[in-house]
């Protein structure tokens, strides 16, 4: 914990600030009379009542002046020990209610305050807490806020690619470099990056350990594993595909600090774990990993990653993002801290990137007991509240809107609740999600509905290959007609044995790589030949026209 600063140190800080050639913390010249007036203020507010006194916070980077610009408003000027408002740069694990130490910047207090100071790289991941010096201690007057436009710092200012097709696929790595992939005309590809695969040293002399220096500390990455991802993303970029990477925090005995202290139980049976946002070492490691990945795959030298998904189906917290808690609000707050670290790192390098968190189809089905999983609706609400508290930003949602049960293929034959009380979120009632995100408090920084992408959805061929093909085609047409959905990434290119035993033969290819009926339709669904398959699909659906079929999902 940083110690408080006594009044006796204030004059010394003013002298130091006036000598600061970087402009950080430099105070606007004030006359002695102005200092006395601002110190006295308009009224006296007790320290315990100052929290929340200020409002309308903003923090942005101005590229022209190369300055950070912070502003806030106060209804009146509170009395304090001096004439200034102070800003403290705190990491997400630090207590913003008791800031101390040396402030990052300061300026004259007023009903409308604005403080400009030089950008430093560590500020990318820090929140700036406004405080007054009252009775020798710094007392916050509002919540901390993060840099709102890290994209202004990015070297890569290109926009997100506008592809003509939303067709995507979870790739089979054994088919990379073959016609079995290139013939499919895939436009969106997705791949996992489990952290245990890339962190740490390697004994491979051909691809030695990569040392990445972050804030003066060296972090080690597996050169052989990174070379594999370099080749993958370069290959996909050269094919004109829009790559999405999923970052997964799996168990790693050598990097236990990456896992949240309330998630460190490798007997839990979980596949992945909550990122550590509670301890300094874990947070710094997380910042380093996020910075390394964002830097490496944002300039095209090692291939491009255009979209990032942070963790998998986070509402399924017992399996896919483990944390030992039933408190969805606390869980959402801890996840949002980690998510913002990745968001800031990615946008810092590539302005057009999209960053998502992942939910499954359990929208509102657990009746609030939170024993096995959280409702996706409750989790989104918690993440949004946590984000708004420290400054809105353009997070997106990656959804897995499977039918219920997963083995169901003729999903159009069910009735779907299209209200906010719906238990399950599927391709047939996506309006539940878009209506929810259309509420004013959920809009992005431009006042629009947030980016949504389907990063996993498949239909089994166990009950017939033509039925599977019709299910895919109908789903593609639904997503193509939905202006809020960025892509439909199908699960998967090849049947997976672990899914097949559950009756889930999702692939375009059989496990032995033989083609299914789906392949022809998948190849042509986004081409001029697509109309040739509409009658086939409508006959299986029992619809008289494509317009009628699409109306079922509206």
C-alpha positions in Angstrom: 0.0 0.0 0.0 1.4 3.4 -0.9 1.7 5.7 2.1 -0.1 9.0 2.5 1.7 12.3 1.9 1.7 15.0 4.6 1.0 18.6 3.9 4.6 19.5 4.5 5.5 17.7 1.3 3.2 19.7 -0.9 5.6 22.7 -1.5 8.4 20.2 -2.3 6.2 18.6 -4.9 5.4 21.9 -6.4 9.1 22.7 -6.8 9.8 19.3 -8.3 6.9 19.6 -10.7 8.1 23.0 -12.0 11.4 21.4 -12.9 9.8 18.4 -14.7 10.8 18.8 -18.3 8.3 16.1 -19.4 5.3 18.2 -18.4 4.0 15.4 -16.3 2.6 17.0 -13.2 3.4 20.5 -14.2 1.1 23.0 -12.6 -0.4 26.0 -14.4 1.1 29.2 -13.0 -1.2 30.7 -10.3 -0.9 33.9 -8.5 -0.8 33.7 -4.7 -4.3 35.2 -4.5 -5.6 32.5 -6.9 -4.0 29.8 -4.9 -5.7 31.1 -1.7 -9.0 31.3 -3.5 -8.9 27.8 -4.9 -7.6 26.4 -1.6 -10.5 27.9 0.3 -13.0 26.8 -2.4 -16.7 27.3 -2.4 -17.7 25.0 0.4 -16.3 22.4 2.8 -17.0 18.7 2.1 -16.2 16.0 4.7 -13.6 13.5 3.5 -16.2 10.7 3.8 -18.5 12.6 1.4 -16.0 13.4 -1.3 -16.3 10.0 -3.0 -18.4 10.5 -6.1 -18.4 14.3 -5.8 -17.0 14.7 -9.3 -18.5 13.5 -12.5 -18.1 13.5 -16.3 -14.7 12.0 -16.3 -12.7 11.5 -19.5 -9.1 10.6 -20.4 -7.9 10.5 -23.9 -4.7 10.8 -25.9 -4.3 13.7 -28.2 -2.0 12.7 -31.1 -1.3 16.2 -32.3 0.0 17.4 -28.9 1.2 13.9 -27.9 -0.5 14.6 -24.5 -2.9 12.7 -22.2 -5.9 15.0 -21.5 -7.9 14.3 -18.4 -11.1 16.2 -17.5 -13.9 16.2 -14.9 -16.6 18.4 -13.5 -17.5 19.3 -10.0 -20.7 21.2 -8.9 -18.6 23.5 -6.7 -15.0 23.7 -5.7 -14.4 21.9 -2.4 -12.0 23.3 0.2 -8.8 21.4 0.6 -5.2 21.8 1.8 -4.1 23.5 -1.5 -5.3 24.7 -4.9 -4.9 21.5 -6.8 -6.5 18.4 -8.1 -4.2 15.3 -8.2 -4.3 12.3 -10.5 -3.0 8.9 -9.3 -2.1 6.2 -11.8 -3.1 2.9 -10.2 -3.0 -0.7 -11.5 -6.1 -2.8 -11.4 -5.0 -4.7 -8.3 -4.5 -1.5 -6.2 -7.1 0.1 -3.9 -8.4 3.2 -5.6 -10.1 4.3 -2.3 -6.7 5.1 -0.6 -4.3 6.5 -3.2 -0.9 7.6 -2.0 2.6 8.2 -3.0 3.5 10.7 -5.7 0.7 11.7 -8.1 1.2 11.1 -11.8 -0.2 14.6 -12.7 -1.9 17.6 -11.1 -3.5 20.9 -12.0 -5.7 23.7 -10.6 -9.0 22.4 -9.2 -12.2 24.0 -10.5 -15.8 23.2 -11.5 -14.4 22.1 -14.9 -10.9 20.6 -14.5 -8.5 19.7 -17.3 -5.0 18.4 -16.8 -2.6 17.6 -19.7 0.5 15.4 -19.2 2.9 13.3 -21.2 2.0 9.7 -22.1 4.1 6.9 -20.6 3.8 3.3 -21.7 2.8 2.0 -18.3 -0.2 4.4 -18.4 -1.8 2.2 -21.0 -3.0 -0.2 -18.3 -3.5 2.1 -15.4 -6.6 3.9 -14.2 -6.3 7.6 -13.1 -8.0 8.4 -9.9 -8.7 12.1 -9.1 -8.1 13.2 -5.5 -7.8 16.3 -3.3 -5.4 16.8 -0.5 -7.5 17.0 2.7 -6.0 17.1 6.2 -2.7 15.7 4.9 -4.2 12.8 3.0 -5.3 12.3 -0.6 -9.0 11.7 -0.8 -10.6 10.5 -4.1 -13.4 12.6 -5.5 -14.4 10.0 -8.1 -13.8 6.7 -9.8 -10.6 5.9 -11.7 -10.7 6.0 -15.4 -8.6 4.3 -18.1 -7.3 5.8 -21.4 -10.3 5.7 -23.6 -8.7 5.8 -27.1 -5.6 3.5 -27.1 -6.1 3.1 -30.8 -4.7 6.6 -31.3 -1.3 5.2 -30.3 -1.3 2.4 -32.8 1.2 2.2 -35.6 -1.3 0.2 -37.6 -4.2 2.5 -38.3 -5.9 0.3 -40.9 -9.6 -0.5 -40.5 -11.0 -3.9 -39.8 -11.3 -5.8 -43.1 -14.7 -5.5 -44.8 -15.1 -9.0 -46.3 -18.0 -9.9 -48.6 -18.7 -13.1 -46.7 -19.4 -14.0 -43.1 -18.4 -17.6 -43.7 -15.9 -19.0 -41.2 -14.5 -22.2 -39.9 -12.6 -23.8 -37.0 -9.7 -25.2 -39.0 -8.2 -28.7 -38.9 -4.4 -28.1 -38.6 -3.7 -31.3 -40.6 -5.4 -29.7 -43.6 -3.4 -26.5 -43.7 -1.6 -26.1 -47.0 -4.0 -28.5 -48.8 -6.8 -28.1 -51.2 -9.1 -29.6 -48.6 -8.9 -26.1 -47.0 -8.4 -23.8 -49.9 -11.3 -25.3 -51.9 -13.7 -24.2 -49.1 -13.3 -20.5 -49.7 -13.1 -19.8 -45.9 -13.1 -16.0 -45.1 -12.9 -16.2 -41.3 -10.6 -18.6 -39.4 -10.3 -19.2 -35.7 -7.5 -20.7 -33.6 -6.7 -21.2 -29.9 -3.7 -19.9 -28.1 -3.4 -21.7 -24.7 -0.9 -19.8 -22.7 0.9 -22.9 -21.5 1.9 -23.5 -25.1 3.7 -20.2 -25.6 5.1 -19.2 -22.2 8.5 -20.3 -21.0 11.8 -21.5 -22.4 12.4 -24.0 -25.2 15.4 -26.3 -25.9 14.8 -26.1 -29.7 18.0 -24.7 -31.1 16.3 -23.9 -34.4 13.7 -21.7 -32.7 15.3 -20.6 -29.5 13.6 -18.9 -26.5 12.2 -15.4 -27.3 13.0 -12.8 -24.6 10.5 -10.0 -24.5 11.3 -7.0 -22.2 8.3 -5.3 -20.7 8.8 -2.4 -18.3 12.4 -3.5 -17.5 11.6 -7.1 -16.9 12.4 -10.0 -19.2 9.6 -12.5 -20.1 10.3 -15.7 -21.9 8.3 -17.2 -24.7 8.6 -20.6 -26.4 10.3 -19.9 -29.7 9.2 -23.1 -31.4 5.5 -22.6 -30.4 5.6 -18.9 -31.5 7.2 -19.9 -34.8 4.2 -22.2 -35.4 1.7 -19.4 -34.8 3.8 -17.1 -37.0 3.5 -19.6 -39.8 -0.2 -20.2 -39.2 -1.2 -16.5 -39.1 1.0 -15.6 -42.1 -0.5 -18.5 -44.1 -4.1 -17.4 -43.3 -3.3 -13.8 -44.0 -1.8 -14.6 -47.3 -5.0 -16.5 -48.2 -7.0 -13.4 -47.5 -8.6 -14.8 -44.4 -9.6 -12.8 -41.3 -8.0 -14.6 -38.4 -9.4 -14.7 -34.9 -7.3 -15.9 -31.9 -8.8 -17.2 -28.7 -6.5 -16.6 -25.7 -6.9 -19.4 -23.0 -5.5 -19.4 -19.5 -4.8 -23.1 -18.9 -3.1 -24.6 -15.9 0.7 -24.2 -15.8 2.7 -25.1 -12.7 5.6 -22.9 -13.9 3.3 -19.8 -14.2 0.9 -20.2 -11.4 0.9 -16.4 -10.9 -1.2 -16.2 -14.1 -4.1 -17.8 -12.3 -6.3 -15.8 -10.0 -5.7 -16.7 -6.3 -9.4 -17.8 -6.0 -9.0 -20.1 -9.0 -5.8 -22.0 -8.0 -7.3 -25.5 -7.8 -6.1 -27.9 -10.4 -8.4 -30.6 -9.0 -11.4 -28.5 -10.1 -11.7 -30.4 -13.3 -11.7 -27.1 -15.2 -10.1 -26.7 -18.6 -9.2 -23.0 -18.2 -8.9 -20.6 -15.3 -9.6 -16.9 -14.4 -6.7 -14.6 -15.2 -5.0 -13.1 -12.1 -6.0 -9.5 -11.6 -5.6 -9.5 -7.8 -1.8 -9.6 -7.4 1.0 -7.4 -8.8 3.1 -10.2 -10.3 0.2 -11.8 -12.1 -1.0 -8.5 -13.5 2.4 -7.5 -14.8 2.8 -10.9 -16.4 -0.7 -10.6 -17.9 0.2 -7.2 -19.3 3.5 -8.6 -20.8 1.7 -11.5 -22.5 -1.0 -9.3 -23.9 1.5 -6.7 -25.1 3.7 -9.4 -26.7 0.8 -11.1 -28.6 -0.7 -7.8 -29.7 2.7 -6.4 -30.9 3.6 -9.6 -32.8 0.4 -10.1 -34.7 -0.7 -6.5 -35.5 1.8 -5.3 -38.1 1.7 -8.2 -40.6 5.3 -9.3 -40.2 4.2 -12.5 -38.6 0.7 -12.6 -40.0 -2.3 -10.6 -38.8 -4.8 -11.4 -36.1 -7.8 -9.1 -36.7 -10.0 -10.3 -33.8 -9.2 -11.6 -30.4 -11.5 -13.6 -28.1 -10.4 -13.5 -24.4 -11.3 -16.8 -22.7 -14.0 -19.2 -23.6 -17.7 -19.3 -22.6 -17.0 -17.4 -19.4 -20.5 -17.8 -18.0 -19.6 -21.5 -17.7 -17.2 -20.6 -14.9 -16.9 -24.1 -13.4 -15.4 -25.5 -16.7 -14.1 -22.9 -19.1 -13.0 -20.0 -16.9 -12.8 -21.4 -13.4 -13.1 -19.3 -10.3 -14.3 -20.4 -6.9 -17.2 -18.0 -6.4 -20.9 -17.9 -6.8 -20.9 -14.0 -6.9 -21.5 -13.1 -10.5 -20.9 -9.4 -9.8 -17.5 -10.0 -8.3 -16.6 -12.6 -11.0 -17.6 -10.1 -13.7 -15.5 -7.3 -12.1 -12.4 -9.6 -12.0 -12.8 -10.7 -15.5 -13.4 -7.2 -16.9 -10.0 -6.1 -15.4 -8.2 -8.8 -17.4 -10.3 -8.2 -20.5 -9.5 -4.5 -20.4 -5.7 -5.3 -20.2 -6.0 -7.3 -23.5 -8.2 -4.7 -25.1 -5.8 -1.9 -24.3 -2.8 -3.9 -25.5 -4.5 -4.9 -28.8 -5.9 -1.5 -29.7 -2.5 0.1 -28.8 -1.0 -1.9 -31.7 -3.8 -2.2 -34.3 -6.5 0.5 -34.2 -9.1 -1.6 -36.2 -8.9 -4.7 -34.1 -12.0 -6.2 -32.5 -11.8 -7.7 -29.0 -14.5 -10.1 -27.7 -15.4 -12.1 -24.6 -17.3 -15.4 -25.1 -20.6 -16.7 -23.8 -22.6 -19.8 -24.6 -26.4 -20.2 -25.1 -27.4 -20.3 -21.4 -29.0 -16.8 -21.5 -31.3 -17.0 -18.5 -31.7 -20.7 -17.5 -30.0 -21.2 -14.1 -32.8 -19.5 -12.1 -30.1 -17.5 -10.2 -28.6 -20.3 -8.1 -25.1 -19.8 -9.8 -23.9 -23.3 -8.6 -22.8 -24.6 -12.0 -22.8 -21.6 -14.4 -23.9 -18.0 -14.5 -26.7 -16.7 -16.7 -25.0 -15.0 -19.7 -27.4 -12.1 -19.3 -26.3 -11.5 -15.7 -22.7 -11.8 -16.7 -23.0 -9.2 -19.5 -24.8 -6.9 -17.1 -21.9 -7.3 -14.6 -19.2 -6.7 -17.1 -20.9 -3.7 -18.5 -21.3 -2.1 -15.1 -17.7 -2.8 -14.3 -16.6 -1.3 -17.6 -18.7 1.9 -17.3 -17.4 2.5 -13.8 -13.9 3.1 -15.2 -14.8 4.3 -18.7 -16.8 2.8 -21.6 -14.9 1.0 -24.4 -15.8 -1.0 -27.4 -15.9 -4.6 -26.1 -17.7 -7.1 -28.2 -19.4 -10.5 -27.6 -18.5 -13.8 -29.2 -21.5 -16.1 -28.9 -22.1 -19.9 -29.3 -25.8 -20.1 -30.0 -26.2 -23.8 -30.2 -29.6 -25.5 -30.3 -30.8 -27.1 -27.1 -29.8 -29.9 -26.8 -26.6 -29.7 -28.8 -27.5 -32.8 -30.8 -30.6 -31.1 -32.3 -30.2 -30.3 -36.0 -33.7 -29.2 -37.1 -33.6 -26.3 -34.7 -36.2 -24.4 -36.7 -39.0 -26.8 -35.6 -38.9 -25.5 -32.0 -40.7 -22.6 -30.5 -38.4 -19.8 -29.2 -39.0 -17.2 -26.5 -37.9 -13.9 -28.1 -38.2 -11.9 -24.9 -35.5 -11.0 -22.3 -36.9 -13.9 -20.2 -35.7 -16.5 -22.8 -33.8 -19.3 -21.2 -31.7 -20.1 -24.2 -30.0 -17.9 -26.8 -30.0 -19.5 -30.2 -29.7 -18.6 -33.9 -33.5 -18.4 -34.0 -33.8 -15.7 -31.3 -30.6 -13.6 -31.6 -32.9 -10.6 -31.3 -32.8 -11.3 -27.5 -29.1 -10.4 -27.4 -29.3 -7.5 -29.9 -32.4 -6.0 -28.1 -30.5 -6.3 -24.8 -27.4 -4.6 -26.3 -29.7 -1.9 -27.8 -30.4 -0.4 -24.4 -28.8 2.9 -24.0 -26.5 1.9 -21.2 -25.1 -1.0 -23.3 -24.2 1.0 -26.4 -20.6 1.3 -27.5 -18.6 4.5 -27.5 -20.2 5.7 -30.7 -23.7 5.0 -29.5 -24.1 1.9 -31.6 -24.9 -1.8 -30.8 -21.7 -3.6 -30.1 -20.0 -6.0 -32.5 -21.2 -9.6 -32.2 -19.6 -12.6 -33.8 -20.5 -16.3 -33.8 -17.2 -18.0 -33.0 -18.6 -21.5 -32.5 -21.7 -23.2 -33.9 -22.2 -26.5 -35.6 -24.8 -29.1 -36.6 -24.3 -32.8 -36.4 -24.5 -35.2 -39.4 -25.4 -38.1 -37.2 -29.1 -37.8 -38.2 -28.3 -37.3 -41.9 -25.8 -35.3 -44.0 -28.5 -33.5 -46.0 -30.2 -32.4 -42.8 -26.8 -31.1 -41.5 -26.3 -29.2 -44.8 -29.7 -27.6 -44.7 -29.1 -26.6 -41.1 -25.9 -24.9 -42.0 -27.3 -23.1 -45.0 -30.3 -21.8 -43.1 -28.0 -20.6 -40.3 -25.7 -18.8 -42.8 -28.6 -17.0 -44.4 -29.8 -15.9 -41.0 -26.5 -14.4 -40.1 -26.0 -12.9 -43.5 -29.2 -11.0 -43.0 -28.3 -9.8 -39.5 -26.5 -6.5 -39.6 -25.1 -7.0 -36.1 -23.3 -10.3 -36.7 -19.7 -10.0 -37.9 -19.1 -13.6 -38.8 -20.4 -17.2 -38.6 -17.5 -19.4 -37.7 -18.6 -23.0 -37.9 -17.5 -25.8 -35.6 -15.6 -27.6 -37.3 -13.7 -28.6 -40.5 -13.2 -32.3 -39.4 -15.2 -34.5 -37.0 -13.5 -34.7 -33.6 -13.6 -38.1 -31.9 -14.3 -36.6 -28.4 -17.4 -35.0 -29.9 -18.5 -37.9 -32.1 -19.0 -40.1 -29.0 -21.6 -37.5 -27.8 -23.4 -37.7 -31.2 -21.8 -34.4 -32.4 -20.3 -35.0 -35.8 -20.0 -31.3 -36.7 -17.4 -31.5 -39.4 -17.5 -30.8 -43.1 -15.2 -33.9 -43.4 -15.5 -37.2 -41.7 -12.7 -38.1 -39.2 -10.9 -39.9 -42.1 -11.1 -36.7 -44.2 -13.8 -38.1 -46.6 -16.2 -35.4 -47.8 -19.7 -35.0 -46.5 -22.7 -33.6 -48.5 -22.1 -30.3 -46.6 -18.9 -29.6 -48.4 -20.5 -28.5 -51.7 -22.9 -26.2 -50.0 -20.3 -24.7 -47.7 -18.1 -24.0 -50.7 -20.8 -22.2 -52.6 -23.1 -20.6 -50.0 -21.5 -17.2 -50.4 -21.0 -17.4 -54.2 -23.2 -16.8 -57.3 -24.1 -20.5 -57.1 -25.7 -20.2 -53.7 -29.3 -19.8 -55.2 -29.0 -23.4 -56.6 -29.3 -24.7 -53.0 -32.1 -22.6 -51.7 -34.9 -25.0 -52.9 -33.0 -27.9 -51.3 -32.9 -26.1 -48.0 -36.5 -24.9 -48.1 -37.8 -28.3 -48.8 -36.2 -29.7 -45.7 -37.3 -26.7 -43.6 -40.8 -26.8 -44.9 -40.8 -23.1 -45.9 -42.3 -21.6 -49.1 -39.6 -19.0 -49.6 -36.3 -17.8 -48.2 -38.1 -14.7 -46.9 -40.6 -16.8 -45.0 -37.8 -18.9 -43.5 -35.9 -15.8 -42.4 -39.0 -14.3 -40.8 -39.0 -17.3 -38.4 -35.8 -16.0 -36.9 -36.7 -12.3 -36.7 
